[in-house]
Amino acid sequence: MGNRASLDSIAGTYNGVLPPDVETTLTLNADGTYLLIRPFKEKQNERKKLRGTFQVLDGNILMLVHPSSGDNIFYKVRDGNHIVLIDSFGNEPKKEVRKNYILKKK
């Protein structure tokens, strides 16, 4: 795969628990759309579904564009099976807590 992630290679569903204990499911589609599912903060039994498009920046940075809020969420492609949540400047979490920010491909 090298340093450049293609839409086909990253397409799939990723799962994990991101801080603060938020079960997260992210489905990336080869057509550049995504579905992000997280529980509502107020109601643990209900799920919030965010849909939008994503772009691949600098070959391995995913920018999820959320059309209604205008907020972007960033992930870095680690390898073919893992992505890590990063900040808007491209910084990964500190090494000692990085494993808490990784989503794994199903």
C-alpha positions as CSV (number, residue, x, y, z in Angstrom):
1,M,0.0,0.0,0.0
2,G,2.9,2.4,0.6
3,N,2.2,5.8,1.9
4,R,-0.8,6.5,-0.2
5,A,-4.2,5.2,0.7
6,S,-6.6,4.6,-2.1
7,L,-10.4,4.7,-1.6
8,D,-10.6,1.0,-2.4
9,S,-8.0,0.0,0.1
10,I,-9.5,2.0,3.0
11,A,-13.1,1.2,2.2
12,G,-14.7,-0.8,5.0
13,T,-16.1,-0.7,8.5
14,Y,-13.9,0.3,11.5
15,N,-14.8,-0.2,15.1
16,G,-13.4,0.9,18.4
17,V,-14.0,2.7,21.7
18,L,-12.7,6.3,21.6
19,P,-12.3,8.5,24.7
20,P,-14.3,9.1,26.7
21,D,-15.6,5.5,26.3
22,V,-17.5,6.2,23.1
23,E,-18.2,3.1,21.1
24,T,-17.6,4.2,17.5
25,T,-18.4,2.5,14.2
26,L,-17.2,4.2,11.0
27,T,-18.0,2.9,7.6
28,L,-16.0,4.3,4.7
29,N,-17.3,3.7,1.2
30,A,-15.3,3.5,-2.0
31,D,-17.4,6.3,-3.4
32,G,-16.1,8.7,-0.9
33,T,-19.1,8.7,1.5
34,Y,-19.1,7.7,5.1
35,L,-21.4,6.7,8.0
36,L,-20.3,7.4,11.5
37,I,-22.3,5.8,14.4
38,R,-21.9,6.9,18.0
39,P,-24.1,6.7,21.0
40,F,-25.9,9.9,22.1
41,K,-24.3,11.4,25.2
42,E,-27.6,11.9,26.8
43,K,-29.2,8.6,25.9
44,Q,-26.9,5.5,25.9
45,N,-29.5,3.3,24.1
46,E,-29.8,5.6,21.1
47,R,-27.2,6.1,18.4
48,K,-26.3,9.2,16.5
49,K,-25.7,8.6,12.8
50,L,-23.6,11.1,10.9
51,R,-23.4,10.9,7.1
52,G,-21.2,12.8,4.8
53,T,-18.2,12.7,2.4
54,F,-14.6,12.2,3.1
55,Q,-11.4,13.1,1.4
56,V,-7.9,11.6,1.5
57,L,-5.3,14.4,2.2
58,D,-1.6,13.9,1.8
59,G,-2.1,10.3,0.9
60,N,-3.0,9.0,4.3
61,I,-5.1,11.5,6.2
62,L,-8.9,11.1,6.1
63,M,-11.0,14.2,6.5
64,L,-14.6,13.4,7.2
65,V,-16.8,16.4,6.2
66,H,-20.0,16.7,8.1
67,P,-22.3,18.8,5.9
68,S,-24.8,20.0,8.6
69,S,-22.3,21.1,11.2
70,G,-19.4,22.0,9.0
71,D,-17.1,20.2,11.5
72,N,-14.4,18.0,10.1
73,I,-13.1,14.9,11.8
74,F,-9.6,13.7,11.0
75,Y,-8.2,10.2,11.0
76,K,-4.8,8.9,9.9
77,V,-4.5,5.6,8.1
78,R,-2.0,3.5,10.0
79,D,-2.1,0.4,7.8
80,G,-4.7,-1.6,5.9
81,N,-6.6,-2.4,9.0
82,H,-6.2,0.5,11.4
83,I,-7.0,4.2,11.5
84,V,-6.2,6.6,14.4
85,L,-8.2,9.7,15.4
86,I,-6.0,12.8,15.1
87,D,-6.5,16.5,15.6
88,S,-7.1,19.0,12.9
89,F,-3.3,19.8,12.7
90,G,-2.5,16.2,11.9
91,N,-1.1,15.4,15.3
92,E,-1.5,11.9,16.7
93,P,-2.3,11.3,20.3
94,K,0.7,10.8,22.6
95,K,2.3,7.3,22.3
96,E,1.1,6.2,25.8
97,V,-2.6,6.8,25.0
98,R,-2.6,6.3,21.2
99,K,-4.0,2.8,21.4
100,N,-7.2,4.4,22.8
101,Y,-7.7,6.4,19.6
102,I,-7.5,3.5,17.1
103,L,-10.4,2.1,15.1
104,K,-9.8,-1.4,13.7
105,K,-11.3,-2.7,10.5
106,K,-13.8,-5.5,10.8
